[in-house]
Amino acid sequence: MMLTEKEAEERICPQPDSIYCGGSRCMAWRWHPTENKRKHVMCSDDKTEKMPDRPSDVPDSWEFVPYYERDYGYRPAYWLEDVESFKKRSLPLLGFCGLAGGPK
């Protein structure tokens, strides 16, 4: 059963010597993989270090992340969704007890 941590903490724990579920504080807790990631738009010049003109499909609130290079590789330049917009559209984080079976 998929639950938020708050919902889980109201459930009885299946482990001996435990009363209520500890959620992510318990080693048996498993997070459900979600697509809760901030959106991004790649820059047309992915190796730019200076902020280019903002594309029309990129909101003013999004931040520019410049090209970044190191010995082991590089990160291309892109526009990143602002945190407030991400929070408004993101799903709640869900998880389940690994001792009580998998998610359903």
Secondary structure, 3 states (H helix, E strand, C coil): CCECHHHHCCCECCCCCCCECCHHHCCCEEECCCCCCCCEEECCCCCCCCCCCCCCCCCCCCEEECCEEECCEEECCEEECCHHHHHHHCCCCCEEECCCCCCC
